[in-house]
Amino acid sequence: MTVSVKPDARRNAGPYLYGREAEAVARVLEGGQYGHTETTEEFERRIAEFLGVPDAVAVASGTAALHTALLAAGIGPGHEVIVPSMTFCATVQAVLAVGAAPRFVDIDPASLCVSDQMVTEAVSDTTAAVMPVLFGGRPVDLSAIRTELDDRGIVVIEDAAHAFGSRSGTRRVGANGAALTCFSFGPIKNLTCGQGGMVIPRTPAEADTIRRTRLLGVVQSQGERANTTSYRVDGFGLRYQLSSLNAAIGLVQFDGFQAAEDTRRHLWRTYRDALAPLDGATLVDVDVEHAVPHLCQVRVPHRDRVFASLRSRDIGVGVHYPPNHLQPAFAAWHRPLPATEQVGEEILSLPFHQHLTEADIDLVVTSLEQALKAIGAA
Ligand SMILES: *Cc1c(COP(=O)(O)O)cnc(C)c1O
């Protein structure tokens, strides 16, 4: 049994199936256990082994990963968490979920990531954590300010939703031991479980907290529970486990991940070469030797008009992301962030997923050129 999705240049993003996902889900369906099972644990082991870390804790989504990581790090009311405004709203919602306050910071427009200096400038006496976002798959190296952060008891929690598989130096993101790292395996991420997430904890104690929290604070496993008349609730928790149905998808996707890395790098380089002669569009660069690219983004003048023009040509452009400090829900934490505001008006995500062909990329870039010409920008 195989199913396939066929997005092309009309789609901005989408999953790529390796063909055995449906079978794997069918086997779990027939097995009759859909909660946290041996399949989920096998997925955790495979990911931990791949990253070269002692432990990995699977949860229901990337948002749940961020939320449980913040809880495991002891972040809560009265704490401030440094977070770039240029991220998906989930990063900010996770901070609010633990009752902490986001402290929005600006980004380097070249990488769309925070820099050491931006983090250092934002640190205050109430700062309890910093959440760098590994935008588009780019690793964020905070080692130069590590001692300062440690001395102040500030925890680093990486939002690596875009960055599964990327390398920082010789290690995979998640393996440097100095941060809790959160991955998303949502529908459009480089590896998908349908929906899912993973936390790489720093310590066994953090792993325990996340394992308890993801199962409503209940400590026993399903198997243990079947043999006792009660169960113990040991602390706060939510229904955050990764379903075995989703883990089964993740295991097949993981087997295809080497192909995903190669394809994504190849497509990104194809875009880079095709965009090079184009006036009026600036590629947001990624070091694809290290990063597994998640997005292909350009900055253009009159972005909204270019966007509309490309949509009218049936090209699946997107915007990652409207800045969070300008969102109504986060107005209480607004502060001026000039680089983020500028990038927020110029950024455009070109179709980027593993179904693209070189011909699709040609079509996208030609259409972009025509759109820029039509508005007098190229
Ligand atoms: C996707 C994403 C998340 C949230 O992950 P979900 O699995 O959708 O909950 C968080 N941060 C960033 C930057 C993301 O792209």
Ligand as a Chemical Component Dictionary entry (heavy atoms), coordinates in Angstrom:
data_LIG
# 
_chem_comp.id                   LIG 
_chem_comp.type                 NON-POLYMER 
_chem_comp.pdbx_formal_charge   0 
_chem_comp.three_letter_code    LIG 
# 
loop_
_chem_comp_atom.comp_id 
_chem_comp_atom.atom_id 
_chem_comp_atom.alt_atom_id 
_chem_comp_atom.type_symbol 
_chem_comp_atom.charge 
_chem_comp_atom.model_Cartn_x 
_chem_comp_atom.model_Cartn_y 
_chem_comp_atom.model_Cartn_z 
_chem_comp_atom.pdbx_ordinal 
LIG C1 C1 C 0 6.880  24.383 13.235 1  
LIG C2 C2 C 0 7.520  25.286 14.222 2  
LIG C3 C3 C 0 7.249  25.207 15.598 3  
LIG C4 C4 C 0 6.158  24.370 16.177 4  
LIG O1 O1 O 0 6.162  23.045 15.825 5  
LIG P1 P1 P 0 4.766  22.276 15.684 6  
LIG O2 O2 O 0 5.201  20.870 15.477 7  
LIG O3 O3 O 0 4.031  22.878 14.526 8  
LIG O4 O4 O 0 4.024  22.454 16.971 9  
LIG C5 C5 C 0 7.980  26.007 16.454 10 
LIG N1 N1 N 0 8.894  26.871 15.998 11 
LIG C6 C6 C 0 9.168  26.993 14.692 12 
LIG C7 C7 C 0 10.238 27.954 14.254 13 
LIG C8 C8 C 0 8.478  26.228 13.754 14 
LIG O5 O5 O 0 8.727  26.374 12.449 15 
# 
loop_
_chem_comp_bond.comp_id 
_chem_comp_bond.atom_id_1 
_chem_comp_bond.atom_id_2 
_chem_comp_bond.value_order 
_chem_comp_bond.pdbx_ordinal 
LIG C1 C2 SING 1  
LIG C2 C3 SING 2  
LIG C2 C8 DOUB 3  
LIG C3 C4 SING 4  
LIG C3 C5 DOUB 5  
LIG C4 O1 SING 6  
LIG O1 P1 SING 7  
LIG P1 O2 DOUB 8  
LIG P1 O3 SING 9  
LIG P1 O4 SING 10 
LIG C5 N1 SING 11 
LIG N1 C6 DOUB 12 
LIG C6 C7 SING 13 
LIG C6 C8 SING 14 
LIG C8 O5 SING 15 
# 
